[in-house]
Amino acid sequence: MSAEKTAGVSGNKLARALLYSVLIVFAVYYLLPLYVMLVNSVKPLDEIRQGNMLALPDVFTFEPWAKAWSSAQVGVQPTGLKPYFFNSILMVVPAVAISTILGALNGYVLTKWRFRGDDIVFGLILLSCFIPFQIALIPAARILGLLGIAGTTQGLVLIHVVYGLGFTTLFFRNYYAAFPTELIRAAQIDGAGFFQIFRRILLPSSAPIIVVTVIWQFTNIWNDFLFGVSFGDFDSQPMTVALNNLVSSSGGVKEYNVHFAGAILAALPTLIVYVVSGRYFVRGLMAGAVKG
């Protein structure tokens, strides 16, 4: 028996070592582009032209980062990515907040204030999650024009709120479905109203799914390019559009170190969000998936 146990333990260790080896290989493969960008973003351009992009820099410099942020040629003006970064902030923050609040209210109504045809309404809202961006471009452009907010940050906020509402409603609806309806009924008997129940009972227990929704919406909206390039103007274009203009600029020399630094600057906010609150993302999804 002891020999069999020893063989079993050895087999488990071997399988675990093999599994970890495979995972390490995949992790290295996945992180290699990030390593290349980081290493080459702190190299002088002459050093990059010598080849061997995997080598560590001989001369370490943050000048490409400073140039990408404040003085790189983005389109017509050498403004760097700085103004477009703040355009993205002005777009993302209200879009995430509004879509999260509306999604929470929708989930609340669809689970605790049921009405005839509510499943059909939820199905139609859910259908919006599967509509390709490209199909909505022309109708959205027409609506923004009629509202007089085409080419503005407010127009981009509206587009992202509407397109993200299906996902936020889905998240909150699934989460609130597991919330005890008896508490809602008891609050109604005590005289609590619609918004009072939502504010004092539902929202305090919604932290996990709020984190999930904020991470999801922040990532999707920040990384969006199609809506930004289609509906943004020169003074409202987000970071992703500016990054594309920076890399595609045909004037002068291709400064790859500046391009790498700009790409990292564009990805940094979403990376920070995931590092700070990524562990709550899976926890919130699991909380919304378990019923009973």
HELIX and SHEET records of a PDB file:
HELIX    1   1 SER A    2  SER A   41  1                                  40    
HELIX    2   2 LEU A   45  ARG A   49  1                                   5    
HELIX    3   3 GLU A   63  SER A   70  1                                   8    
HELIX    4   4 LYS A   82  LYS A  112  1                                  31    
HELIX    5   5 ASP A  118  LEU A  127  1                                  10    
HELIX    6   6 SER A  128  PHE A  130  5                                   3    
HELIX    7   7 PHE A  133  LEU A  147  1                                  15    
HELIX    8   8 THR A  153  ALA A  177  1                                  25    
HELIX    9   9 THR A  181  ILE A  189  1                                   9    
HELIX   10  10 PHE A  194  ILE A  197  1                                   4    
HELIX   11  11 PHE A  198  LEU A  202  3                                   5    
HELIX   12  12 LEU A  203  SER A  205  5                                   3    
HELIX   13  13 ALA A  207  ASN A  223  1                                  17    
HELIX   14  14 LEU A  226  PHE A  231  1                                   6    
HELIX   15  15 MET A  239  SER A  248  1                                  10    
HELIX   16  16 TYR A  256  ALA A  289  1                                  34    
END                                                                             
